Amino acid sequence: LPLKAMWSLHCWTVSLALAAVSAETTSSALDVDNECATTSEEQSGCSLSALQRRGLQVSSKDEGESTWGGSCAHYGCTHHYHSWMRCQCNAKCASYGNCCYDYAHKCGAAPPAPTDAPAEPTAPTGAPAEVPEPVAGGPAPATPASHSPYRLKWSAQGTSFFDSFKFLLNDDNHGSAQYLSQGEAEEAKVVQAYGNHAIMRAGPASPQYKYKRMTAKIASKESWKYFLAVAKFSHVPYGCGVWPALFTLATDAPWPDGGEIDVLEYVNMDVSKASFHTGGNCKLDQEAVKKYGYMPDRNKMDYDCVTKYPKRLGCAPNKWMKSGQDWANSPGVLATQWTESFLKIFYFPEHEIPKDVLSDSPDPDTWDRWLFSYYPFEGTSCEMQAQQIVMQINFCGDWASKVWGDDGQCKWKAHSCRSVDPLAEYAPEQDCCTQFIWDEDKKYGTDSYLNSRAFFNMSWMKVFQ
């Protein structure tokens, strides 16, 4: 070969070799057996950063919405923790609460109760279709064991699930929600209760109010001081423009002085973080928070739980966080324990729910491995009044609307509009989130989009004392 041709061939060969080395290095970095296995304080908050890295890695492969989900049917069951997988199909995923929704079924764990996505709407008005009743699962409740420190005080389940709640009409978030009374919500099929599960969902666009969509906000008729609240779910709402929340709130004190515990709360496609809000003087001891592992304050408030928006956000010590879609694909149980000394929040994946939970004889002293948010109150001036349970599906408002343009999956769904902060100005006709949620001309397909995403499927809620 001529010298010039030989030199070109040599350069081409070297380039291929370097590319192969680079690809191997990148793959190795992304496929570490368990990137969360570290003892350094800098990396021990891995669950958040790892989830973010996985999301970015997957998103770079495919910009479609499906990249944020995943299934074991697609990935296959493995023995290694792969950082590029949005959800995991190995035994370690349970420790981080990010197993794929079909992990138990595909990989041989105890099968979870079915998750029931609502059928697509068939009525021309966009009213949600009825959800078929799932097959009952799990052992029958047993007599509480004598060693359990708690006894059942309240429950919401079965066909009377919603009778245990008040339906609230106030929207304190300046959003696009038209909250309905119980009768209105049942007629619009925004709420439906069956023998062993209850559905609360985003309804159709309001026929009465411009820029609004029908939905529900419910609060328990009772409140409790010091309790263990447990909720079993198969699905939680998520999606662009959606602002779901499962939290507790004081009934006899002004907000935030009476306290608020956010178990789940998030907007659009963002992550949820458990948090605590109160007034007065309430700052957690950073070293005490680490008793159960490294839990950074995800609100970056240095564990100061006093809340006064917009600058003081409350405290949010969390081992890990998941997006709303990840929570929707992670059926299981959420438990909140409040004592005079501490507040703890636990998550049990469906295939790991302890027998003492299912038998109404809870023993939270044995639940440390499932603890993901911890608030030690000893030595602090933190105060909280008796709390009621609240569950709602809101839209847009002074959070979801304001950050709409920051969400890479949502900002493309509406056009010729902008992100509006309703606390700064009233301009729903210009707000992208409001336009998408209202969908006056049905050009965005919002009814169908929300029908398959924006709903709670709750098996039961219980309070023990």
VENFENTA-V910102 format. One record per residue. N is the residue number from 0. PHI is phi in whole degrees, 0 to 359 (NA if undefined). PSI is psi in whole degrees, -180 to 180 (NA if undefined). BURIAL is I if it has 24 or more other ideal C-beta (glycine too) atoms within 12 Angstrom, else O. Layout:
# VENFENTA-V910102
[[N PHI PSI BURIAL] [N PHI PSI BURIAL]]
This chain:
# VENFENTA-V910102
[[0 NA 148 O] [1 300 153 O] [2 303 -42 O] [3 297 -41 O] [4 293 -40 O] [5 297 -42 O] [6 297 -39 O] [7 295 -42 O] [8 297 -41 O] [9 298 -46 O] [10 298 -40 O] [11 295 -41 O] [12 296 -44 O] [13 298 -41 O] [14 299 -42 O] [15 296 -41 O] [16 297 -44 O] [17 296 -40 O] [18 297 -39 O] [19 295 -43 O] [20 298 -43 O] [21 298 -44 O] [22 296 -41 O] [23 296 -41 O] [24 295 -45 O] [25 298 -45 O] [26 299 -43 O] [27 299 -41 O] [28 294 -33 O] [29 273 -17 I] [30 248 29 O] [31 304 140 O] [32 309 -45 O] [33 207 93 I] [34 290 -10 I] [35 268 -3 I] [36 278 86 O] [37 210 151 O] [38 250 -4 O] [39 286 142 O] [40 296 -33 O] [41 296 -35 O] [42 254 -5 O] [43 287 -7 O] [44 269 34 I] [45 301 -35 I] [46 304 -39 I] [47 290 -54 I] [48 295 -37 I] [49 294 -42 I] [50 299 -42 I] [51 296 -42 O] [52 295 -39 I] [53 297 -43 I] [54 299 -44 I] [55 295 -40 O] [56 295 -48 I] [57 295 -42 I] [58 299 -33 O] [59 290 -22 O] [60 280 -35 O] [61 205 121 O] [62 280 -2 O] [63 292 161 O] [64 294 -27 I] [65 296 -18 O] [66 296 -19 I] [67 272 -2 I] [68 252 -123 I] [69 124 160 I] [70 208 156 I] [71 289 -25 I] [72 297 -31 O] [73 274 -47 O] [74 282 -36 I] [75 88 150 O] [76 283 137 I] [77 226 172 I] [78 253 -1 O] [79 242 150 O] [80 269 107 I] [81 263 122 I] [82 291 -22 I] [83 278 -11 I] [84 274 128 I] [85 296 -39 I] [86 234 164 I] [87 244 155 I] [88 229 51 I] [89 213 167 I] [90 297 -24 I] [91 285 -19 I] [92 297 -29 I] [93 296 -31 I] [94 292 -26 I] [95 251 0 I] [96 68 30 I] [97 228 41 I] [98 290 148 I] [99 297 155 I] [100 299 -27 I] [101 256 19 I] [102 302 -49 I] [103 298 -41 I] [104 288 -43 I] [105 276 -27 I] [106 248 13 I] [107 91 5 O] [108 282 173 I] [109 302 129 O] [110 295 136 O] [111 280 162 I] [112 294 148 I] [113 295 145 I] [114 264 128 I] [115 250 99 I] [116 283 137 I] [117 297 149 I] [118 291 159 O] [119 296 146 O] [120 293 141 I] [121 247 -24 O] [122 289 141 O] [123 298 -21 O] [124 281 -9 O] [125 84 13 I] [126 296 138 I] [127 300 143 I] [128 279 160 I] [129 288 144 O] [130 265 129 I] [131 294 148 O] [132 286 132 O] [133 282 165 I] [134 289 134 O] [135 295 147 O] [136 214 165 O] [137 88 157 I] [138 290 154 O] [139 289 146 O] [140 302 142 O] [141 248 170 O] [142 296 133 O] [143 305 137 O] [144 290 149 O] [145 294 -24 O] [146 280 -12 O] [147 289 131 I] [148 281 -5 O] [149 242 150 I] [150 232 145 O] [151 295 128 I] [152 245 -26 I] [153 202 147 I] [154 208 151 I] [155 232 116 I] [156 195 166 I] [157 69 -160 O] [158 292 -17 O] [159 260 17 O] [160 312 -52 I] [161 282 -11 I] [162 290 -15 O] [163 275 0 I] [164 235 155 I] [165 267 144 I] [166 263 116 I] [167 266 148 I] [168 249 -10 O] [169 279 137 O] [170 247 104 I] [171 272 3 I] [172 251 9 I] [173 55 41 I] [174 256 -157 I] [175 256 20 I] [176 273 133 I] [177 252 97 I] [178 288 138 I] [179 252 155 I] [180 289 169 O] [181 299 -44 I] [182 298 -44 O] [183 296 -41 O] [184 294 -39 I] [185 292 -40 I] [186 295 -38 O] [187 275 1 I] [188 59 31 I] [189 286 -31 I] [190 235 141 I] [191 214 130 I] [192 243 135 I] [193 238 -175 I] [194 298 -36 O] [195 225 18 I] [196 196 161 I] [197 226 143 I] [198 245 133 I] [199 230 125 I] [200 222 167 I] [201 290 132 I] [202 265 -167 I] [203 283 170 I] [204 300 144 I] [205 293 131 I] [206 279 -5 O] [207 252 -38 O] [208 238 133 O] [209 291 142 O] [210 70 16 I] [211 240 156 I] [212 229 139 I] [213 289 141 I] [214 196 -168 I] [215 219 152 I] [216 221 117 I] [217 239 148 I] [218 224 137 I] [219 300 144 I] [220 287 -18 O] [221 248 161 I] [222 224 160 I] [223 217 145 I] [224 251 120 I] [225 65 115 I] [226 197 171 I] [227 234 110 I] [228 256 131 I] [229 230 133 I] [230 225 127 I] [231 258 130 I] [232 226 154 I] [233 250 -19 I] [234 198 146 I] [235 233 157 I] [236 289 153 I] [237 201 170 I] [238 131 164 I] [239 297 131 I] [240 85 -7 I] [241 267 140 I] [242 227 82 I] [243 274 159 I] [244 203 139 I] [245 233 113 I] [246 207 175 I] [247 240 154 I] [248 211 142 I] [249 290 143 I] [250 261 -23 I] [251 241 26 O] [252 211 148 O] [253 293 150 O] [254 280 139 I] [255 263 9 I] [256 302 -33 I] [257 280 -10 I] [258 95 149 I] [259 213 131 I] [260 249 114 I] [261 266 109 I] [262 277 -50 I] [263 228 132 I] [264 195 131 I] [265 194 167 I] [266 227 156 I] [267 50 -130 I] [268 254 23 I] [269 280 174 I] [270 275 156 I] [271 262 144 I] [272 223 131 I] [273 293 145 I] [274 205 166 I] [275 227 135 I] [276 233 137 I] [277 202 178 I] [278 249 -162 I] [279 68 -126 O] [280 228 114 O] [281 208 100 I] [282 230 126 I] [283 282 150 I] [284 282 119 I] [285 301 -40 O] [286 291 -38 O] [287 294 -35 O] [288 299 -31 I] [289 282 3 O] [290 306 -35 O] [291 249 25 I] [292 112 168 I] [293 291 122 I] [294 228 89 I] [295 296 150 I] [296 284 104 I] [297 291 -15 I] [298 272 -6 I] [299 57 41 O] [300 254 11 I] [301 59 39 O] [302 65 22 I] [303 273 116 I] [304 269 -6 I] [305 293 134 I] [306 241 128 I] [307 206 94 O] [308 295 149 O] [309 265 -3 O] [310 267 -30 O] [311 249 114 O] [312 258 -4 I] [313 86 172 I] [314 259 151 I] [315 213 67 I] [316 286 114 I] [317 226 134 I] [318 295 -41 I] [319 208 166 I] [320 222 154 I] [321 226 153 I] [322 287 164 I] [323 302 -39 I] [324 294 -38 I] [325 296 -41 I] [326 297 -40 I] [327 298 -30 I] [328 265 13 I] [329 232 65 I] [330 301 149 I] [331 168 -145 I] [332 229 137 I] [333 249 134 I] [334 229 138 I] [335 236 119 I] [336 247 122 I] [337 239 121 I] [338 235 179 I] [339 295 -25 O] [340 262 -23 O] [341 196 170 I] [342 231 129 I] [343 231 144 I] [344 233 129 I] [345 242 155 I] [346 226 127 I] [347 249 117 I] [348 301 153 I] [349 310 -43 I] [350 278 3 I] [351 235 13 I] [352 298 122 I] [353 297 150 I] [354 298 -33 O] [355 293 -25 I] [356 288 -45 I] [357 288 -20 I] [358 260 11 I] [359 59 33 I] [360 230 59 I] [361 294 139 I] [362 231 80 I] [363 296 -13 I] [364 294 -15 O] [365 257 12 O] [366 255 13 I] [367 305 -36 O] [368 294 -20 O] [369 258 3 I] [370 286 130 I] [371 233 -7 I] [372 212 129 I] [373 222 135 I] [374 228 95 I] [375 282 125 I] [376 261 -14 I] [377 298 133 O] [378 81 6 O] [379 247 174 I] [380 254 21 O] [381 293 136 I] [382 230 148 I] [383 209 137 I] [384 266 173 I] [385 309 140 I] [386 244 147 I] [387 248 157 I] [388 271 133 I] [389 233 139 I] [390 223 133 I] [391 209 160 I] [392 234 106 I] [393 254 174 I] [394 223 141 I] [395 56 -125 I] [396 75 -161 I] [397 279 11 I] [398 235 -63 I] [399 297 -38 I] [400 292 -45 I] [401 297 -35 I] [402 257 10 I] [403 308 -47 I] [404 291 -13 I] [405 271 -8 O] [406 264 115 I] [407 297 -23 O] [408 269 -24 I] [409 263 -32 I] [410 297 -16 O] [411 268 -4 O] [412 279 -18 I] [413 226 148 I] [414 233 163 O] [415 55 47 O] [416 207 -176 I] [417 210 169 O] [418 279 126 I] [419 242 134 I] [420 266 108 I] [421 293 -15 I] [422 284 -20 O] [423 263 -31 O] [424 200 154 O] [425 257 105 O] [426 211 58 O] [427 298 -28 I] [428 291 -17 O] [429 255 -9 O] [430 278 123 I] [431 299 -45 I] [432 299 -48 I] [433 298 -42 I] [434 296 -39 I] [435 291 -45 I] [436 291 -42 I] [437 289 -46 I] [438 48 60 I] [439 304 -43 I] [440 264 8 O] [441 59 28 O] [442 274 -15 O] [443 261 -9 I] [444 67 33 O] [445 293 -36 I] [446 304 -51 I] [447 294 -40 I] [448 301 -48 I] [449 287 -33 I] [450 299 -32 I] [451 265 -2 I] [452 232 -44 I] [453 266 74 I] [454 206 146 I] [455 269 136 I] [456 239 103 I] [457 250 128 I] [458 284 -45 I] [459 191 164 I] [460 230 141 I] [461 218 148 I] [462 235 130 I] [463 243 150 I] [464 221 NA O]]
